[in-house]
Amino acid sequence: MEKEITEGLVFSYDKTSDILYLSIGEPQEGIDEEVEEGIFVRLNPKTRSPNGIMIMDFERRFSNNKTKPLPLKIENISYAGA
């Protein structure tokens, strides 16, 4: 049986919903904060540090072969309550 990867950057893609999920390490529960339309950062509920990203309409946004930045700046995420 192949060992499941639970370290580093882990991603999964839901083709039906066209959503890309990225997590830092094993996916965890958290608070989702929309930082751009259709782009959510998942925050640890205790530390408010980012532990994942969800990109809706992923294929539509990134289907051309041109490189483009993700409109997201982690340092701008609110850490209120940390």
C-alpha positions in Angstrom: 0.0 0.0 0.0 1.4 3.4 -1.0 1.9 5.9 1.9 -0.3 8.9 1.7 1.6 12.2 1.6 0.8 14.4 4.6 3.8 16.8 4.6 4.7 19.7 2.4 2.1 21.3 0.0 -0.8 18.9 -0.6 -3.3 19.5 -3.3 -6.5 18.0 -4.7 -8.7 19.0 -7.5 -12.5 18.5 -7.7 -13.1 18.6 -11.5 -16.9 18.5 -11.1 -16.9 21.6 -9.0 -13.8 23.1 -10.6 -12.2 23.8 -7.2 -8.5 23.4 -6.4 -7.7 22.7 -2.7 -4.1 23.3 -1.4 -3.1 22.6 2.1 0.1 23.0 4.0 0.7 19.5 5.3 -2.3 17.2 6.0 -5.7 19.0 5.3 -7.1 20.5 8.5 -10.3 22.1 9.6 -10.2 25.8 9.7 -11.9 29.1 9.2 -12.2 30.1 5.5 -11.6 33.8 4.7 -12.3 35.1 1.2 -9.4 37.2 0.2 -10.3 37.7 -3.5 -13.5 36.8 -5.3 -13.6 33.0 -5.3 -10.2 32.6 -3.5 -10.3 31.5 0.1 -7.5 31.1 2.7 -8.1 28.6 5.4 -6.9 29.7 8.8 -6.1 27.7 11.9 -8.9 28.6 14.3 -6.5 28.9 17.3 -3.5 30.6 15.8 -5.1 32.3 12.7 -2.1 31.2 10.7 -2.8 30.1 7.1 -3.0 26.3 6.5 -4.6 26.1 3.1 -6.1 27.8 0.0 -9.2 27.0 -2.0 -9.5 28.4 -5.6 -13.0 28.2 -7.1 -13.3 28.1 -10.9 -9.7 27.0 -11.1 -9.8 25.7 -14.7 -11.5 28.8 -16.0 -9.0 31.0 -14.2 -5.9 29.1 -15.3 -6.8 27.2 -18.4 -4.7 29.2 -20.8 -1.0 28.4 -20.9 0.1 31.8 -19.8 1.8 32.2 -16.4 -0.1 34.6 -14.2 0.1 35.4 -10.5 -2.5 34.3 -8.0 -4.1 37.5 -6.8 -3.3 36.8 -3.2 -0.8 38.2 -0.7 -0.6 36.0 2.4 0.9 38.9 4.4 -2.3 40.9 3.9 -4.5 38.3 5.7 -6.0 39.4 8.9 -4.6 37.6 12.0 -7.1 39.2 14.4 -7.6 37.2 17.5 -4.2 35.5 17.3 
